[in-house]
Amino acid sequence: MQTFFIVAILVLGFLITFQIAKASEYVAVLRGEEKARKQTNRINAFMLLMFLIIGLIGVYYCNEKLKGKILGTPASDHGVLIDRMLYITLAITFVVFIITQVALFWFSFKYQHSDKRKAYYYPHNNKLELIWTVVPAIALTVLVGFGIFYWFKITGKAPKNAMEVEVIGSQFKWEYRYPGKDKIFGKKYYKKTDEAKANPLGQLWDDPANHDDIYIAGDALHLVVNKPVRMIINAKDVIHDVGLAHFRMKMDAVPGTPTTMWFTPTKTTKQMIEETGNPDFVYEISCDQMCGKGHTGMRGTIIVETQEELDAWLAGKKPQYLAANPDKDPSVKKDTTAAVKPVAAVMNQ
């Protein structure tokens, strides 16, 4: 019985609410509110049309005002291809945007509410559905094809004359390693990492290839203009991402899983300063993967220069092997006092 009364109360409440709503609607018609609603509907339709026109003008203005002024032209060979792919994507999506948005706002204006017009029932059209399925599928296939082609080109085998540099990310800094004259990186083992013993990368000193490797921290990464560079990318702690916006390149830095990419810088830092008119311009390496509270400050600089300038810069750097094993450094003066004293004592006797 109790359940019956609850259901009856709910039904009665629904009927009362429905009747109040209908009564309110009739009262609104009698008071002229229906006329006001139709007038408001016309105003909204007109404002939607104005929003379309002003919005398109704004899009055009922003494009012309900011085009090429945020990052400038790409400074690498692959960057040109990436920009080309971006422009193709923008061209296709721009056409779709114009068609869909113009249709949306124009239809809102043209087919606003009218007592003299009845909505046309149009539930299905096989030909139309085939068109709007096949055309986007073709467009997306083209875009994905470009992406795959460029991806394999960037991550594929680098030219034989490419220089190599190791880029290591950790919270919240970048470290680099250059191979020595032998052009071979020495082996590493993460359990050997010990900054207190001047071995921040865990290099194995028993490997002769490590004896001339140059470790760089707290300094800029130096690259050579018009010479391919292959980056071997690692991380010490969490996932980072090597972001090279001016070169249009990026690659994840994953702990325990080295990743690679290569490109050819086409403009020196000095050329970019002249091109941008900014005397403080620098190429930037940033972390493009959220990696902790210091993520936004994980930035470094890159200097693109001639081969002679790079060689002169590297000549002033000592291999990390000598920093970790100062007794092997021929430039460090040996203390011979302990060896001289016994000889002097023998002569005095």
Secondary structure, DSSP 4 states (H G I P E B T S, - for coil): -HHHHHHHHHHHHHHHHHHHHHHHHHHHHHHTHHHHHHHHHHHHHHHHHHHHHHHHHHHHHHHHHHTTTSS-S--BHHHHHHHHHHHHHHHHHHHHHHHHHHHHHHHHHHT---TT---------HHHHHHHHHHHHHHHHHHHHHHHHHHHHHHSPPPTT-EEEEEEEETTEEEEEE--TT--PPPB-GGG-BGGGTBTT-B-TTSGGGGG-EEEESS-EEEETTS-EEEEEEESSS-EEEEEGGGTEEEEEBBTB-EEEEE-B-S-HHHHHHHHT-TT--EEEEE-S--STTGGG-EEEEEEE-HHHHHHHHHT---HHHHH-GGG-TTSPP--HHHHHHHHHHHH-
